[in-house]
């Protein structure tokens, strides 16, 4: 990895021989020197854990491992009942944990199956060290409530509860006659950060009634702040457009090739993606807003094909500048 010997020696000293004890009231345990694991609550510990687990990686056409700090998810696409690769990957991960002295908490391990077939078959349970992994219908992953129907009602319920509690503090702050600028800062940093958390993932797939619930909270916050705030739809479209443009400009992004295949060879527009399950996806929803200015620019350009391509490129660049200036990317969740 190219790490200097002095840094390695410093980290080794940091991790080994750490004295620790437990205090309960007036009682105190004996001091024990610990040389395993990493201290909790420190900035360096997540980085060291990520480096320690970085050698286990897997990605194929149907299965991959998704890791964030100490939160690991194994994702598999099962077709025609072929589960061998998925289950073999789980076994390899359990074996790797044993070889690297990592203890899997099977009581917190869950499996969620997304299957739109009717009737829905019952999959064979996953067994880890004799424990049957519980199959759930909803699961909170990195702060977002997922369910096996790709429905965002449960996530909306959680956001509304969190938004209501933070809206209370906004009202309390306004009762002290705080200036509008500080109220806006508080709204963006405390209220909007909760209501619009990971909006790129779910903003375009909400039911109308769920979107109306969140927009109602935004309007209430706007009445407290004393100004009109951006609606959920506008924020979701802006942030998703920003994310889509960043994917187009980043060849190393996993979705770059999939998006590039949708580009029209003539107009540089993006062709709509098809979804066989009928579920709404976020990227197709933002393709139309991205293509809108391209159509207008092409109609205004009566020159050669090269001129049209230059106009389209300038339009995409201008669209990206607007998206980056008006909105930010979605927040990243923290694993538990």
Secondary structure, 3 states (H helix, E strand, C coil): CCCCHHHHHHHHHHHCCEEECCEECCEECCCEEECCCCCCCCHHHHHHHHHHCCCCCCECCCEEEEEECCEEEEEECCCCCCCHHHHHHHHHHHHHHHHCCCCCCHHHCEECCCCCCCCCCCCCCCEECCEECEECCEEEECCEEEECCCCCHHHHHHHHHHHHHHHHHHHHHHCCCCCHHHHHHHHHHHHHHHHCCCHHHHCCCCCHHHHHHHHHHHHHHHHHHCCCCCCHHHHHHHHHHHHHHHHHCCCCCCCHHHHHCCECCCCCCECCCCCCCCCCCHHHHHHHHHHHHHHHHHHHCCCCHHHHHHHHHHHHHHHHHHHHHHCCCCCCCCCC
